[in-house]
Amino acid sequence: MRRITDVRLPAPLGSDTEQRYWLNLSPQGVIVASGPMEIKNPEVRSSWHGDWISPRAVDLQINGGLGLAFPELVPTDLPRLIDLLKLLWRDGVEAIAPTLVTCGVAPLRKSLAVLQEARSYKRPDCCRLLGAHLEGPFLAESRRGAHPKQHLVAPSLTALHERICGYESEIALMTLAPELDGAATVIDRLRDLGITVALGHSSANAGSAAKAFDQGVGMLTHAFNAMPGLHHRAPGPVGEACRRDAIALGLIADGVHVDPTMAVLLQKLAPNRIVLVSDALAPYGLADGIHRWDKRNLLVKNGVCRLKDGTLAGVTLPQLEAVKRLARWSDDAGAAIWSATVAPRGVLGSIGTLEQILIGQPLTALLRWHQTAKGCLDWSYAA
């Protein structure tokens, strides 16, 4: 039996960050037990020297990679999709909710079929495919961002049915604008199907957001972006989400979508509910430059994607890069790690204590986080 000592566990902002733990490993390298250490002399360090251990990340909003856009998948893309899942695993991501932005009905259903087939491909060096995240088409036109206007539709059970009929079990999450006429009926149907509903690309004020949260909407898609912001007389959906105890707040922590100060403020307002997402687009894993996205071009510079008119469309940065940046801004590494590796699991209902999540996991599937000599956060494979 091997024992690792002096390990820290990530936790939300404001939690005890100095508690150290021991982990017992089986001869096969699987964690079988853990517990808190009683360190009488905090200057004494052993084994992991206070590094953090975590599961790999879970990304609830990623739109593609290696040149593949998830809403454009066709059966011949399957080998390249598997290559992308291998890349994500190497980048420290355990599972993703492949995000299908607003598109036509036929391409959407074709993509869902390809993703369904890809889920049967299971290897230890491959990122896992969760249910899809449908981001649209029931979005507010004034907040559509880079979503193509011609494919937006009014919420209705008919429109929902023609898109997801036969694929209901393949969908984990749907983003919509709850203030639109017909949205309440769609939300009820999605909740009946066990699909998590998120508010996003929305003009909702605090009142309409409150009604949506009361109805069962459980998340904000990329908080602050494509929705009203925080204002002292108009708190909007962000303010309403922060005053509740159960609404997750997706956050793109690249420093462009949300200013670092606002990202840290959000973390302080809702420390238990920040969920870091990448919002990575098809050029993820490729070099900066001009890339195709549906029939449009994306200009990628320093990992940030924009349309020709300057509209912010997404990023090509790895999800764990967001962890590093948020840790630097907030000076709380454990909270940043928690927001990408533990918090997303709760959105889709798969949660327990972190210790429970770690038990039974091989060390090779986990991440080790440490502060570099310059005080920056970095990660490596735990084994």
Secondary structure, 3 states (H helix, E strand, C coil): CEEEEEEECCCCCCCCCCCCEEEEECCCCEEEEEEECCCCCCCCCCCCCCCEEEECEEEEEECEECCEEHHHCCHHHHHHHHHHHHHHHHCCEEEEEEEEECCCHHHHHHHHHHHHHHCCCCCCCCCEECCEEEECCCCCHHHCCCCCHHHCCCCCHHHHHHHHCCCHHHEEEEEECCCCCCHHHHHHHHHHCCCEEEECCCCCCHHHHHHHHHHCCCEECCCCCCCCCCCCCCCHHHHHHHCCCCCEEEECCCCCCCCHHHHHHHHHHCCCCEEECCCECCCCCCCCEEEEECCEEEEEECCEEECCCCCEEEECCCHHHHHHHHHHHHCCHHHHHHHHHCHHHHHCCCCCCHHHHHCCCEHHHEEEEEECCCCCEEEEECC
